[in-house]
Amino acid sequence: TTWTSRTSGTSNRLWDVTYANDTFVVVGMENLGYIFTSSDGITWTKQTSVTSSYLDNVIYGNSTFVAVGTSGTILTSSDGTTWTSRTSGTSNIFYGITYGNNSFVVVGASGTILTSPDGTTWTSRTSGTSNHLRGITIR
C-alpha cells in the first residue's frame, strides 16, 4: 500500500521485471536492450546487453532467465548478469513469454509461437492465426 520511488539509473522506459534466485531483473528501452539487476529492489546495476534490440519481457524458469523482444531477439542468462543471444528462427517481434509444464512459450507478431524446454533451443509452432499474440500464460 505504500511505495517508495527508487532510481534505476536510466530515464528510459523499462517494460518488465521478474524475480528469482535473490535477483530482480528488469528489461526495456527500444534499440538499447537495457537490462538492470538488483538484489534488493533499491540499488540497480546496468548489465552489459548482447543486443541493441528492444527487450519487452523477461521471465525465469528451468534455472534460466529468458528475455525477449524485437527482431526475434531471445537472450538467456543463468544469473541475470551474463547474457547469451539465442537463435529464434524469426525476425518477428515477441510480445509475451511464460514458463510452465517444463517449457518456455513465446508469442508475438503475425501469430508467432515458439516453445523451448531450456530457453536455448526453440521450435516454431503453428498458431492458426496471423494476428499479433500479445500475451501467454500456462495453467
DOLOLUM-165976 format. One record per residue: residue number from 0; residue in one letter; chain; y, z, x of N, C-alpha, C, O in turn. Coordinates in steps of 0.001 Angstrom, whole numbers. Layout:
(NUM; "A"; "A"; (Y; Z; X); (Y; Z; X); (Y; Z; X); (Y; Z; X))
...
//
This chain:
(0; "T"; "A"; (-1201; 0; 809); (0; 0; 0); (1262; 0; 850); (2318; -434; 389))
(1; "T"; "A"; (1167; 476; 2070); (2320; 477; 2965); (2033; -435; 4147); (986; -324; 4785))
(2; "W"; "A"; (2964; -1335; 4436); (2791; -2303; 5513); (3889; -2140; 6543); (5025; -1797; 6215))
(3; "T"; "A"; (3534; -2391; 7801); (4499; -2351; 8891); (4543; -3719; 9547); (3502; -4265; 9911))
(4; "S"; "A"; (5734; -4277; 9702); (5897; -5575; 10343); (5563; -5461; 11832); (5973; -4510; 12497))
(5; "R"; "A"; (4820; -6432; 12341); (4461; -6481; 13761); (4870; -7820; 14335); (5030; -8786; 13589))
(6; "T"; "A"; (5043; -7900; 15641); (5410; -9130; 16328); (4156; -9782; 16899); (3394; -9152; 17632))
(7; "S"; "A"; (3953; -11057; 16555); (2773; -11779; 17031); (3007; -12436; 18384); (2055; -12731; 19107))
(8; "G"; "A"; (4260; -12663; 18725); (4562; -13380; 19959); (4941; -14821; 19701); (5182; -15576; 20643))
(9; "T"; "A"; (4999; -15218; 18429); (5419; -16568; 18075); (6182; -16531; 16765); (5950; -15663; 15923))
(10; "S"; "A"; (7091; -17476; 16598); (7773; -17641; 15313); (7125; -18777; 14527); (7565; -19094; 13421))
(11; "N"; "A"; (6091; -19387; 15084); (5372; -20471; 14430); (4399; -19929; 13395); (4051; -18748; 13407))
(12; "R"; "A"; (3971; -20802; 12508); (3081; -20410; 11417); (1681; -20086; 11906); (1085; -20831; 12684))
(13; "L"; "A"; (1177; -18971; 11436); (-202; -18568; 11685); (-914; -18588; 10338); (-392; -18066; 9353))
(14; "W"; "A"; (-2113; -19191; 10286); (-2719; -19509; 8999); (-3906; -18659; 8604); (-4117; -18451; 7409))
(15; "D"; "A"; (-4682; -18162; 9526); (-5900; -17453; 9124); (-6237; -16388; 10147); (-5878; -16492; 11320))
(16; "V"; "A"; (-6932; -15363; 9683); (-7335; -14251; 10544); (-8757; -13831; 10194); (-9170; -13900; 9036))
(17; "T"; "A"; (-9492; -13400; 11198); (-10800; -12787; 10975); (-10926; -11612; 11928); (-10177; -11501; 12899))
(18; "Y"; "A"; (-11871; -10745; 11643); (-12084; -9561; 12470); (-13578; -9370; 12695); (-14363; -9378; 11747))
(19; "A"; "A"; (-13962; -9200; 13948); (-15357; -8927; 14305); (-15397; -8404; 15731); (-14512; -8706; 16532))
(20; "N"; "A"; (-16405; -7631; 16045); (-16594; -7100; 17403); (-15328; -6445; 17951); (-14962; -6654; 19108))
(21; "D"; "A"; (-14670; -5659; 17118); (-13450; -4945; 17512); (-12315; -5874; 17934); (-11447; -5474; 18711))
(22; "T"; "A"; (-12311; -7120; 17427); (-11283; -8087; 17788); (-10777; -8821; 16557); (-11559; -9367; 15779))
(23; "F"; "A"; (-9442; -8828; 16386); (-8799; -9701; 15412); (-8553; -11037; 16096); (-8125; -11072; 17249))
(24; "V"; "A"; (-8818; -12134; 15401); (-8497; -13476; 15894); (-7663; -14170; 14828); (-8057; -14232; 13664))
(25; "V"; "A"; (-6492; -14699; 15237); (-5576; -15412; 14354); (-5401; -16823; 14896); (-5277; -17017; 16106))
(26; "V"; "A"; (-5389; -17821; 13990); (-5177; -19211; 14395); (-4046; -19827; 13586); (-3709; -19351; 12502))
(27; "G"; "A"; (-3460; -20907; 14134); (-2433; -21612; 13381); (-1617; -22586; 14184); (-1964; -22933; 15313))
(28; "M"; "A"; (-554; -23013; 13604); (514; -23870; 14090); (68; -25288; 14405); (-776; -25532; 15267))
(29; "E"; "A"; (677; -26215; 13663); (361; -27608; 13874); (703; -28067; 15288); (1722; -27681; 15860))
(30; "N"; "A"; (-173; -28896; 15827); (-25; -29553; 17133); (73; -28615; 18331); (496; -29031; 19410))
(31; "L"; "A"; (-307; -27371; 18155); (-285; -26446; 19282); (-1585; -25675; 19440); (-1840; -25113; 20505))
(32; "G"; "A"; (-2410; -25636; 18407); (-3693; -24962; 18483); (-3595; -23494; 18851); (-4393; -22997; 19647))
(33; "Y"; "A"; (-2620; -22793; 18277); (-2411; -21386; 18629); (-3602; -20500; 18272); (-4173; -20608; 17187))
(34; "I"; "A"; (-3961; -19628; 19201); (-4973; -18600; 18987); (-4429; -17305; 19582); (-4046; -17263; 20751))
(35; "F"; "A"; (-4399; -16252; 18773); (-3970; -14934; 19223); (-5095; -13945; 18946); (-5825; -14078; 17964))
(36; "T"; "A"; (-5226; -12948; 19824); (-6220; -11890; 19611); (-5553; -10529; 19728); (-4510; -10367; 20361))
(37; "S"; "A"; (-6203; -9555; 19089); (-5719; -8180; 19147); (-6888; -7242; 18917); (-7770; -7519; 18105))
(38; "S"; "A"; (-6888; -6142; 19632); (-7925; -5125; 19411); (-7487; -4090; 18384); (-8310; -3342; 17857))
(39; "D"; "A"; (-6168; -4049; 18096); (-5665; -3019; 17190); (-4814; -3552; 16038); (-4388; -2772; 15186))
(40; "G"; "A"; (-4557; -4859; 15992); (-3721; -5435; 14947); (-2239; -5199; 15174); (-1418; -5566; 14333))
(41; "I"; "A"; (-1886; -4593; 16295); (-489; -4289; 16610); (-7; -5119; 17795); (1024; -5786; 17711))
(42; "T"; "A"; (-744; -5079; 18885); (-402; -5828; 20091); (-1250; -7097; 20133); (-2476; -7037; 20043))
(43; "W"; "A"; (-580; -8256; 20271); (-1250; -9548; 20220); (-1126; -10289; 21540); (-94; -10220; 22208))
(44; "T"; "A"; (-2196; -11005; 21913); (-2226; -11791; 23142); (-2516; -13240; 22798); (-3493; -13534; 22109))
(45; "K"; "A"; (-1665; -14158; 23279); (-1913; -15578; 23074); (-3025; -16014; 24019); (-2982; -15741; 25219))
(46; "Q"; "A"; (-4019; -16696; 23460); (-5139; -17190; 24254); (-4914; -18647; 24622); (-4159; -19353; 23953))
(47; "T"; "A"; (-5562; -19090; 25673); (-5497; -20485; 26066); (-6369; -21291; 25120); (-7574; -21063; 25021))
(48; "S"; "A"; (-5749; -22233; 24427); (-6476; -23074; 23491); (-6932; -24342; 24197); (-6263; -24830; 25108))
(49; "V"; "A"; (-8059; -24865; 23777); (-8583; -26098; 24360); (-8260; -27291; 23469); (-8854; -28359; 23617))
(50; "T"; "A"; (-7304; -27109; 22530); (-6893; -28190; 21656); (-5398; -28112; 21400); (-4783; -27051; 21500))
(51; "S"; "A"; (-4831; -29262; 21068); (-3446; -29277; 20597); (-3425; -29523; 19093); (-2358; -29674; 18499))
(52; "S"; "A"; (-4609; -29563; 18477); (-4710; -29767; 17036); (-4329; -28508; 16280); (-4447; -27388; 16778))
(53; "Y"; "A"; (-3877; -28730; 15086); (-3566; -27662; 14154); (-4866; -26940; 13787); (-5846; -27583; 13410))
(54; "L"; "A"; (-4877; -25627; 13894); (-6042; -24826; 13510); (-5744; -24123; 12200); (-4749; -23409; 12079))
(55; "D"; "A"; (-6604; -24327; 11226); (-6349; -23845; 9870); (-7184; -22629; 9489); (-6718; -21778; 8730))
(56; "N"; "A"; (-8397; -22532; 9997); (-9306; -21455; 9594); (-10111; -20943; 10775); (-10389; -21674; 11725))
(57; "V"; "A"; (-10479; -19667; 10694); (-11343; -19048; 11697); (-12277; -18079; 10992); (-11883; -17417; 10032))
(58; "I"; "A"; (-13502; -17995; 11462); (-14497; -17099; 10880); (-15431; -16621; 11980); (-15448; -17174; 13080))
(59; "Y"; "A"; (-16200; -15597; 11677); (-17174; -15064; 12632); (-18544; -15017; 11969); (-18679; -14594; 10821))
(60; "G"; "A"; (-19559; -15457; 12709); (-20936; -15374; 12243); (-21873; -15696; 13381); (-21488; -16397; 14317))
(61; "N"; "A"; (-23088; -15205; 13324); (-24096; -15507; 14331); (-23569; -15251; 15751); (-23829; -16031; 16667))
(62; "S"; "A"; (-22823; -14145; 15920); (-22245; -13743; 17213); (-21243; -14749; 17771); (-21045; -14822; 18983))
(63; "T"; "A"; (-20606; -15530; 16883); (-19697; -16581; 17326); (-18466; -16662; 16430); (-18583; -16654; 15205))
(64; "F"; "A"; (-17278; -16741; 17046); (-16062; -17097; 16323); (-16026; -18624; 16262); (-16305; -19294; 17256))
(65; "V"; "A"; (-15682; -19174; 15089); (-15530; -20624; 14931); (-14181; -20887; 14278); (-13877; -20338; 13218))
(66; "A"; "A"; (-13363; -21741; 14924); (-12064; -22148; 14386); (-12111; -23640; 14099); (-12693; -24407; 14866))
(67; "V"; "A"; (-11491; -24057; 12980); (-11487; -25465; 12597); (-10080; -25902; 12213); (-9231; -25079; 11872))
(68; "G"; "A"; (-9841; -27238; 12274); (-8513; -27743; 11939); (-8467; -29244; 11804); (-9417; -29867; 11330))
(69; "T"; "A"; (-7349; -29828; 12226); (-7132; -31263; 12073); (-7974; -32068; 13053); (-8526; -31537; 14017))
(70; "S"; "A"; (-8055; -33361; 12777); (-8734; -34322; 13665); (-10187; -33960; 13931); (-10726; -34293; 14986))
(71; "G"; "A"; (-10830; -33276; 12975); (-12232; -32894; 13147); (-12449; -31825; 14197); (-13540; -31714; 14758))
(72; "T"; "A"; (-11418; -31036; 14468); (-11476; -30033; 15526); (-12359; -28850; 15132); (-12189; -28255; 14068))
(73; "I"; "A"; (-13298; -28526; 16007); (-14117; -27318; 15893); (-14137; -26647; 17254); (-14490; -27272; 18254))
(74; "L"; "A"; (-13756; -25372; 17296); (-13790; -24583; 18533); (-14697; -23384; 18316); (-14766; -22839; 17215))
(75; "T"; "A"; (-15399; -22971; 19379); (-16238; -21775; 19297); (-15917; -20821; 20443); (-15454; -21224; 21510))
(76; "S"; "A"; (-16182; -19538; 20180); (-15963; -18503; 21187); (-16877; -17321; 20891); (-17064; -16947; 19733))
(77; "S"; "A"; (-17438; -16743; 21929); (-18253; -15542; 21748); (-17404; -14277; 21735); (-17836; -13239; 21233))
(78; "D"; "A"; (-16176; -14367; 22297); (-15344; -13167; 22423); (-13936; -13299; 21849); (-13187; -12321; 21834))
(79; "G"; "A"; (-13559; -14495; 21374); (-12220; -14718; 20834); (-11197; -15088; 21877); (-10073; -15454; 21532))
(80; "T"; "A"; (-11552; -15005; 23144); (-10590; -15309; 24201); (-10891; -16620; 24933); (-9962; -17346; 25287))
(81; "T"; "A"; (-12138; -16933; 25163); (-12536; -18171; 25824); (-13135; -19108; 24786); (-14123; -18772; 24133))
(82; "W"; "A"; (-12530; -20287; 24634); (-12900; -21217; 23571); (-13476; -22507; 24135); (-13084; -22961; 25209))
(83; "T"; "A"; (-14423; -23095; 23386); (-15056; -24354; 23750); (-14919; -25327; 22594); (-15179; -24969; 21445))
(84; "S"; "A"; (-14513; -26557; 22887); (-14413; -27593; 21873); (-15805; -28147; 21576); (-16603; -28374; 22486))
(85; "R"; "A"; (-16085; -28362; 20288); (-17386; -28894; 19853); (-17195; -30251; 19179); (-16123; -30545; 18648))
(86; "T"; "A"; (-18227; -31062; 19204); (-18190; -32374; 18580); (-18550; -32256; 17108); (-19615; -31750; 16755))
(87; "S"; "A"; (-17644; -32731; 16250); (-17900; -32664; 14812); (-18417; -33980; 14251); (-19064; -33996; 13204))
(88; "G"; "A"; (-18135; -35089; 14940); (-18563; -36392; 14452); (-17614; -37009; 13432); (-17917; -38049; 12847))
(89; "T"; "A"; (-16465; -36370; 13218); (-15475; -36894; 12282); (-14075; -36608; 12806); (-13872; -35722; 13636))
(90; "S"; "A"; (-13119; -37375; 12305); (-11721; -37097; 12627); (-10989; -36546; 11405); (-9767; -36400; 11425))
(91; "N"; "A"; (-11729; -36243; 10352); (-11130; -35687; 9134); (-10621; -34269; 9367); (-11094; -33558; 10254))
(92; "I"; "A"; (-9655; -33877; 8555); (-9120; -32522; 8584); (-10114; -31576; 7933); (-10683; -31889; 6887))
(93; "F"; "A"; (-10325; -30420; 8551); (-11143; -29372; 7952); (-10225; -28353; 7281); (-9264; -27877; 7885))
(94; "Y"; "A"; (-10534; -28025; 6023); (-9709; -27095; 5255); (-10361; -25729; 5064); (-9668; -24752; 4779))
(95; "G"; "A"; (-11670; -25647; 5214); (-12328; -24374; 4962); (-13591; -24216; 5758); (-14240; -25197; 6121))
(96; "I"; "A"; (-13946; -22952; 6038); (-15188; -22640; 6743); (-15707; -21307; 6227); (-14934; -20411; 5887))
(97; "T"; "A"; (-17015; -21192; 6176); (-17646; -19932; 5816); (-18929; -19779; 6615); (-19399; -20717; 7261))
(98; "Y"; "A"; (-19486; -18570; 6556); (-20772; -18307; 7199); (-21610; -17477; 6247); (-21136; -16487; 5690))
(99; "G"; "A"; (-22852; -17879; 6064); (-23786; -17123; 5239); (-25147; -17778; 5266); (-25265; -18963; 5581))
(100; "N"; "A"; (-26171; -17021; 4941); (-27541; -17547; 4955); (-27880; -18219; 6282); (-28553; -19249; 6314))
(101; "N"; "A"; (-27401; -17617; 7387); (-27671; -18107; 8746); (-27125; -19502; 9006); (-27717; -20270; 9765))
(102; "S"; "A"; (-25989; -19836; 8378); (-25415; -21156; 8577); (-23902; -21125; 8402); (-23380; -20429; 7531))
(103; "F"; "A"; (-23196; -21897; 9251); (-21781; -22172; 9052); (-21676; -23402; 8157); (-22485; -24323; 8267))
(104; "V"; "A"; (-20686; -23419; 7274); (-20398; -24590; 6451); (-18905; -24862; 6541); (-18086; -23973; 6313))
(105; "V"; "A"; (-18554; -26121; 6880); (-17168; -26559; 6987); (-16936; -27629; 5922); (-17783; -28496; 5710))
(106; "V"; "A"; (-15765; -27559; 5245); (-15396; -28586; 4280); (-14012; -29117; 4612); (-13207; -28451; 5262))
(107; "G"; "A"; (-13751; -30362; 4137); (-12454; -30932; 4463); (-12095; -32164; 3679); (-12570; -32388; 2565))
(108; "A"; "A"; (-11230; -32968; 4300); (-10688; -34167; 3675); (-11791; -35156; 3333); (-12815; -35234; 4012))
(109; "S"; "A"; (-11556; -35912; 2259); (-12439; -37008; 1831); (-13869; -36542; 1564); (-14819; -37295; 1780))
(110; "G"; "A"; (-14024; -35309; 1097); (-15341; -34786; 743); (-16211; -34404; 1924); (-17428; -34294; 1780))
(111; "T"; "A"; (-15621; -34202; 3071); (-16369; -33866; 4278); (-17057; -32512; 4150); (-16430; -31522; 3774))
(112; "I"; "A"; (-18343; -32476; 4464); (-19107; -31228; 4561); (-19967; -31315; 5817); (-20694; -32289; 6015))
(113; "L"; "A"; (-19881; -30286; 6668); (-20729; -30175; 7846); (-21397; -28813; 7829); (-20820; -27841; 7341))
(114; "T"; "A"; (-22607; -28738; 8359); (-23297; -27451; 8488); (-23790; -27266; 9917); (-24022; -28234; 10642))
(115; "S"; "A"; (-23943; -26007; 10305); (-24429; -25678; 11646); (-25067; -24300; 11639); (-24523; -23377; 11033))
(116; "P"; "A"; (-26211; -24138; 12300); (-26813; -22808; 12399); (-26152; -21940; 13469); (-26275; -20715; 13446))
(117; "D"; "A"; (-25439; -22591; 14421); (-24940; -21852; 15579); (-23467; -22103; 15910); (-22934; -21481; 16829))
(118; "G"; "A"; (-22803; -22998; 15184); (-21411; -23337; 15470); (-21263; -24382; 16562); (-20158; -24861; 16818))
(119; "T"; "A"; (-22353; -24736; 17199); (-22328; -25678; 18317); (-22725; -27089; 17885); (-22011; -28050; 18172))
(120; "T"; "A"; (-23839; -27214; 17208); (-24353; -28495; 16750); (-24113; -28617; 15251); (-24498; -27736; 14483))
(121; "W"; "A"; (-23465; -29727; 14829); (-23051; -29903; 13442); (-23736; -31106; 12812); (-23922; -32140; 13454))
(122; "T"; "A"; (-24110; -30954; 11538); (-24761; -32013; 10782); (-23910; -32349; 9566); (-23513; -31463; 8809))
(123; "S"; "A"; (-23631; -33646; 9384); (-22869; -34106; 8227); (-23751; -34062; 6989); (-24932; -34403; 7046))
(124; "R"; "A"; (-23171; -33641; 5867); (-23867; -33580; 4586); (-23134; -34439; 3569); (-21923; -34633; 3671))
(125; "T"; "A"; (-23862; -34949; 2593); (-23270; -35763; 1545); (-22731; -34862; 448); (-23453; -34023; -91))
(126; "S"; "A"; (-21450; -35041; 120); (-20836; -34206; -910); (-20831; -34877; -2275); (-20779; -34199; -3301))
(127; "G"; "A"; (-20884; -36208; -2293); (-20824; -36919; -3557); (-19411; -37109; -4083); (-19230; -37546; -5220))
(128; "T"; "A"; (-18413; -36790; -3279); (-17020; -36969; -3684); (-16192; -37432; -2494); (-16540; -37187; -1339))
(129; "S"; "A"; (-15090; -38104; -2800); (-14139; -38457; -1758); (-12886; -37593; -1875); (-11916; -37793; -1144))
(130; "N"; "A"; (-12912; -36630; -2802); (-11809; -35689; -2955); (-11785; -34708; -1791); (-12813; -34437; -1171))
(131; "H"; "A"; (-10604; -34183; -1502); (-10488; -33164; -471); (-11155; -31876; -949); (-10963; -31453; -2089))
(132; "L"; "A"; (-11929; -31268; -81); (-12557; -29977; -367); (-11769; -28926; 390); (-11730; -28949; 1620))
(133; "R"; "A"; (-11140; -28003; -326); (-10162; -27087; 256); (-10726; -25718; 624); (-10088; -24986; 1380))
(134; "G"; "A"; (-11883; -25354; 121); (-12420; -24039; 434); (-13902; -23976; 149); (-14445; -24812; -574))
(135; "I"; "A"; (-14557; -22973; 724); (-16007; -22827; 592); (-16379; -21368; 708); (-15761; -20622; 1468))
(136; "T"; "A"; (-17384; -20958; -40); (-17955; -19618; 122); (-19449; -19706; -126); (-19920; -20602; -826))
(137; "I"; "A"; (-20180; -18787; 441); (-21627; -18713; 246); (-21935; -17364; -360); (-21446; -16341; 119))
(138; "R"; "A"; (-22737; -17349; -1403); (-23147; -16093; -2025); (-24483; -15669; -1505); (-25002; -14629; -1912))
//
